Every structure is written in C-alpha cells, then in structure tokens.
C-alpha cells in the first residue's frame, strides 16, 4: 500500500477520537471500537502481543549467543529483529489509539452521569426555573 492510498481512504473513526501524530492507516484500516468492553479487550490483546514480541526477541538473542540460532548469521537475525520491532511499533500505535479512545469515552460517560445527577436533583428540588435549568443541561 502506498502513502497516497492511505490519504484517499476514509477514516473508520470519528474525528474526535483520532490522535493526530499517529499514522493515518491506523484509522483507515482498523474499525473504531463499538464499546468500552470491546476496546478494553483489544487493549489487553495488544498488550499480550507486545509482550510476546519482546519475548521472541529475547529468545532469539539468547539462541544466537548460545550457537543454537535458527538464523544463519547475525545479519539474518538483525533483519528478523527489524521486522519484529516494526510489528511491535504497529501494535504500540494501535494500543495508543485504543487507549485514547477509551479515556475519552470514559470521560464522556462521567459527563453523562453528571448530567443525569443534575436532572435528578432538579426533579427533586422542583425550582421555579426548572425548564430553563433543564434546557441548559441539554
């Protein structure tokens, strides 16, 4: 995929949830989470994948040091490690995007709860300007 392809593809995420310094393909090639639970599951999966990549790098480094490497040379290992680090970077980008989405959604959830609390308080107190106060919350 070329750089121009990512410029023309539409984002699958609402603009409020886009981290500006992340690559565009994060938002054109991955669906926006549909719920906080789904997002938390994706975050958990990404964290385990990143840990697995780190573990694979450590194992292969030790294999190379002990002489039982699956790589024919240090150069081959370095080529593989470059790919592993790129994969880790990709997963870190996704982790960043999903974490940002979750934080913003949790804040909006608290805002909605706060509005509900205010409406309940208005219903209990029945102030003379009830309608005006209610309209200001909406």
N, C-alpha and C positions, 0 to 999 in steps of 0.2 A: 504494500500500500504506500503510495507516495504522499508527500506532505500536502499536495493540493487536494487529494481525496478527502483528507480529514477536514479541510476547510469548507468543502461543499456539503458534507454530510450533516444532517440536522442533529442537534443535541437531543438526547433522550431524557435529559434532566431539566427541571425548571431552573431558570437563571438564578434564582435566589440561593440555590444550593451548589453553585459552581465555584470552585476555588480557582481564582484567576491564574495562579502560577503553575497549575497542573496542565499537562498536555491535553489538547482538545479531544484526542481519541478516547480518553477516559470517559467522556460524556457522550460520545457518538457511538461507541462500541459496547457500552455497558448500560443496562437499564437502571433507572433510579429505583431505589428500594420502595416497596409499596407500604411498608410498615416498619415501626421501630424494631419489632421482633425479627423481621427478615434482615434488617440492617445489622442488628447485633449478631445474628448467625453468620452473615457474610464477614463481619469483622473478626469473629472467632476463627472462622475458616482461614482467613488471610493470615492471621497471627500464627496459626499452626503451620501453614505453608512456608512462611518466612523462617520459622524455626527449623523446619525440615531442610530448607536450602542451606541454612547456616551449618546444620549438622552434616549434610552431604559434603560441604566444602571442608570441614574439619576432618572427616573420614578420609577423603581423597588426599588431603595434605599428609596425613599420617601414613597412608598407603604408599605415597611417593617416597617418604622418608625411610620407610622400612623395606623398600625394594619390592613390595608386592602390589605395585600400582597397575591399574587397568589401562593407564596411559603409557604410550611407548617412549615418551620423553617429557621433560619439564615443560617444553614448549606446548605439547599437546594438552598437558594439564592446564597451563595458563590459558589456552584457547577455551577449554571447557569452563574454567573458573570465570572467565569473562562472560560467557553465556549465563552461568549461574547467577552472577552478580546483576546482570541485566534483568533476569527473571525476578530477582529479589527487588530490584528497583521498581519494576512494574507492579508487583504486589504491594510495595510501600505506597506507590501513587494511589492505588485503589483503596488501601487502608486509610490514607489521608482523606480521600473523597467521602468514603462511608462514615468516617468518624465525624467529619464536618457536618454531614447531613444529619447524623444522629444528634449532635449537640444542638444544631439549630431547631430540630423538631422537638427536642425536649424542652427548649426554651419556649417555643410557641405553645406547647402543651401546658406549661405552667402559666402562661399568659391567659389561655382559655380558662383554666381552673380559677385563676384570679378573677376574671370577668364573671364567671358563674357565681363565685362567692359574693361579688358585689351585687349581682342581681338578686340573690337570695336575701342579702342584707336589706336591699331596697324593699323587697316584698314584705319583710318582717317589720321594717320601720314605717312603711307607708308615708313617705314625706309628701308634702303638698306639690312639690315639683317632680313627682315620680316619673312622669313621662319624659321630661327634659333630661333627667339623670339617666334614664334607661337609654334614650336616644344617643347620649354622649358615649355610652359604653359600646354601642354598635358602630 
